[in-house]
Amino acid sequence: MHALLAVAFAIAVFAVAVTGWWASTYWIPLQDVKGAVRTQLANGASARFEHVWYSKQTRVGCGYVSVQGPAGGPQDKKHFILFPGGELQLEPPRETPGDAVQQIAALEKQASYARAIRANCLR
């Protein structure tokens, strides 16, 4: 009987340790990333997140966020990068009206963002 209780206690301690490790490694950092992104968005309370990822080595968070538009309009889904200092970069618009100079500037912003994704968000 004592052996059975000892085994049950050991399993319980192991489960608590694994749960604590999982929470500190994955769940808590992801909640911190989501909270930091919410505070920097105009309508952060309506933010919904997908595929959020956090690197403990670089302290960078990446993922997708959807925020309701003005006056409760449809949600606009954008990729984000949250840097260690709290700087938030959102995916630039894909379509840019205007002349060739404005479109080239928009393409340069998109290319710069793609480089930031490659450097920080790919595992």
Secondary structure, 3 states (H helix, E strand, C coil): CHHHHHHHHHHHHHHHHHHHHHHHHHHHHHHHHHHHHHHHCCCHHHCEEEEEEEECCCCEEEEEEEEECHHHCCEEEEEEEECCCCCEEECCCCCCCCCHHHHHHHHHHHHHHHHHHHHHCCC
